[in-house]
Amino acid sequence: MGGMTLGEVMDQLQSLGHEKVRQVNGRNGAGENQFGVKLGDLRTLAKKIKVNPELATELWATGNLDAMLLATLLMDPKRLSPEELDEMVRSMNNSQLADWLNSYVVKAHPHKESLREKWMESSDPMAARAGWSLTADRMAKNPEGLDVNALLSRIENEMGNAPAHAQWTMNTCLAMIGIHHPQHRERAVGIGERLGVFRDYPVSKGCTSPFAPIWIAEMVRRQG
C-alpha cells in the first residue's frame, strides 16, 4: 500500500466517497472537486500509505478536497519551506482542510513562530486564520512573550467584522485566554458578551457552544 501511485490513491478515494458526506461538505463551502470521503476513512488510508511527501505534493496539487485532506496526513513538515507552507495556507478556502493542515503540518513546522507573526498581520483570511490558531495554541500551552492585553484589544476591535475563516480562530484565541489566564478572564468574557460572536451557533446535544463566554465557563468548571 505504501507504494501506491497518485492514480491508485485517487481511485481508492473515489471508491470511498459518500453522497451524504459530499452534501455536508457542500454546505460547508466545498466545491464540486471532492468525493465525499469520511474523515475516519482518510485516516485509515493514511496509516496504510504512511508518510510520503512526494505523493502528498501530488495529492495536494489535484485540488480535490479529499486528496488534499489526505495529503496533510502524509506530509513531512520539516521538508516544506516557509514559503511553500505560506502558499499552501493561502491557497485554501475550506475550514476542515485548514484545520487539518494547521494540526498536522503547520504546528509541526520548524518556522511556525515566524509564520505566526507574519500571518497575524495578514489581510488574507486564511493566513489570518492560521495565525490566530497558532496564537490560540500558544495561549493554552506556551504564552510567554505574548502581550495578552494587546491581543484582547485586537480581538475586541476586529473580531466582530472579521472574515468568517479568521473570526473562528480569533474566537478560539479569546476562549483560550479566558480559560487559561484567570487574570484576564473577566475581560475575555466581557468582550465575548459585547460582540456576541457565535452566541446563536447551533451545537449538537452534549457539545459545548463556541460562544466564548459559555465555552470559557464550561472549561473552567471542568478544571474544578
TITIKOL-5861 format. One record per residue (C-alpha): x, y, z; residue in one letter. Coordinates in steps of 0.1 Angstrom, whole numbers, plus 2048, in hexadecimal, padded with zeros to 3 digits. Example, Ala and Ser with C-alpha at 12.3 -4.5 7.8 and 13.67 -1.06 7.14 Angstrom:
     u     v     w   resn
   87B   7D3   84E      A
   889   7F5   847      S
end
This chain:
     u     v     w   resn
   800   800   800      M
   81D   818   808      G
   828   818   7E3      G
   806   823   7D5      M
   806   83A   7B7      T
   7F2   85A   7B6      L
   7D9   84A   79E      G
   7D5   82C   7B5      E
   7CF   842   7D3      V
   7B6   858   7C0      M
   7A3   838   7B6      D
   7A3   82D   7DA      Q
   796   84E   7E6      L
   77A   84E   7CB      Q
   76F   82B   7D7      S
   76D   837   7FB      L
   756   855   7F2      G
   734   85A   801      H
   718   871   7F3      E
   70E   87C   816      K
   732   887   81E      V
   733   89A   7FD      R
   713   8AC   807      Q
   721   8B5   829      V
   741   8C1   81A      N
   72E   8D5   801      G
   71A   8E7   81C      R
   73C   8EF   82D      N
   749   900   80E      G
   75A   8E3   7FB      A
   757   8E4   7D5      G
   751   8C8   7BC      E
   774   8BB   7BD      N
   76F   8A1   7D8      Q
   764   87D   7DD      F
   755   881   800      G
   76C   869   813      V
   766   866   839      K
   782   874   84E      L
   787   853   85F      G
   78C   841   83E      D
   7A6   85B   834      L
   7B9   855   855      R
   7B8   82F   84F      T
   7C5   833   82C      L
   7E1   84A   838      A
   7EC   830   851      K
   7F0   817   835      K
   803   82E   81E      I
   819   83D   839      K
   82C   85E   836      V
   833   865   811      N
   83C   889   809      P
   83E   884   7E4      E
   81B   874   7E2      L
   80E   88F   7F9      A
   81A   8AA   7E1      T
   808   899   7C4      E
   7E8   895   7D8      L
   7E8   8B9   7E3      W
   7ED   8C5   7BF      A
   7CD   8B3   7B4      T
   7B7   8CD   7C5      G
   7A0   8B0   7D0      N
   795   8B6   7F4      L
   798   891   7FF      D
   7BB   88E   7EE      A
   7C6   8AE   7FF      M
   7BA   8A3   821      L
   7CC   882   81C      L
   7EB   895   812      A
   7ED   8A7   833      T
   7F1   885   844      L
   80D   87A   82D      L
   823   89A   82E      M
   844   89E   840      D
   841   8C2   84E      P
   867   8C5   850      K
   86A   8C0   82B      R
   854   8DE   823      L
   864   900   820      S
   852   91D   832      P
   84A   92B   810      E
   83A   90B   804      E
   825   908   824      L
   81B   92C   822      D
   80F   927   7FE      E
   7FB   907   809      M
   7EA   91A   825      V
   7DF   936   80F      R
   7D3   91F   7F3      S
   7B7   90F   807      M
   793   91A   80D      N
   786   8FC   821      N
   785   8FC   846      S
   78A   8D7   84B      Q
   7A8   8D6   835      L
   7B6   8F5   847      A
   7B2   8E4   868      D
   7C3   8C4   85D      W
   7E0   8D7   84C      L
   7E4   8EB   86C      N
   7E2   8CD   883      S
   7F8   8B5   870      Y
   810   8CC   85D      V
   811   8F0   869      V
   814   8E8   88E      K
   831   8D0   887      A
   844   8E8   870      H
   866   8F5   87D      P
   85E   918   872      H
   83A   91A   880      K
   842   937   897      E
   84F   94E   87C      S
   832   944   866      L
   81A   94B   883      R
   827   96E   886      E
   824   973   861      K
   801   965   85E      W
   7F5   979   87C      M
   7FA   999   867      E
   7EC   98B   847      S
   7CB   997   837      S
   7C8   975   826      D
   7AB   962   839      P
   7BC   940   838      M
   7DE   94D   842      A
   7CD   960   85F      A
   7BA   941   868      R
   7DB   92E   86B      A
   7EC   94A   87F      G
   7D0   94C   898      W
   7CF   926   89B      S
   7F4   925   8A4      L
   7EF   942   8BC      T
   7D2   92F   8CD      A
   7E8   911   8D0      D
   804   925   8E0      R
   7EA   935   8F8      M
   7E2   912   904      A
   805   903   905      K
   821   91D   903      N
   815   941   909      P
   836   950   913      E
   83F   96E   8FE      G
   81B   975   8F2      L
   80A   996   8FB      D
   7E9   989   906      V
   7D9   9AC   90B      N
   7E3   9B6   8E8      A
   7D4   996   8DA      L
   7B4   99C   8ED      L
   7B2   9BF   8DF      S
   7B7   9B2   8BB      R
   79C   998   8C0      I
   785   9B3   8CF      E
   78B   9CA   8B2      N
   78D   9B1   895      E
   77A   991   89C      M
   757   99E   897      G
   75E   9A7   872      N
   779   98E   86B      A
   775   976   84D      P
   764   956   858      A
   783   940   854      H
   798   957   86A      A
   77C   95E   882      Q
   77A   93A   88C      W
   79E   938   899      T
   79D   95B   8A8      M
   780   94F   8BD      N
   794   930   8C6      T
   7B1   946   8D2      C
   798   95B   8E6      L
   78C   93B   8F7      A
   7AF   92E   8FE      M
   7B7   94E   90F      I
   799   94C   925      G
   79E   927   92D      I
   7C3   927   934      H
   7C9   94A   941      H
   7B3   952   960      P
   7C0   975   963      Q
   7B2   97D   940      H
   793   968   943      R
   77A   984   94C      E
   786   999   92F      R
   785   97C   917      A
   761   973   921      V
   757   997   91E      G
   764   99A   8FB      I
   752   97A   8F1      G
   731   987   900      E
   734   9A9   8EF      R
   73D   99C   8CC      L
   724   97E   8CE      G
   738   96A   8B4      V
   72B   947   8B2      F
   711   94E   8CD      R
   6F6   93B   8B9      D
   70D   922   8A9      Y
   6FB   900   8A6      P
   70B   8E4   8B9      V
   703   8BF   8BD      S
   6F6   8B2   8DE      K
   713   8AD   8F6      G
   72A   8C4   8E4      C
   737   8E5   8F1      T
   72D   905   8E0      S
   749   919   8CE      P
   73B   939   8DD      F
   759   943   8F2      A
   747   94B   913      P
   736   929   913      I
   756   917   907      W
   76B   928   922      I
   752   921   93E      A
   74F   8FC   934      E
   775   8F6   932      M
   77C   908   953      V
   760   8F3   963      R
   771   8D3   956      R
   792   8DE   964      Q
   781   8DD   986      G
end
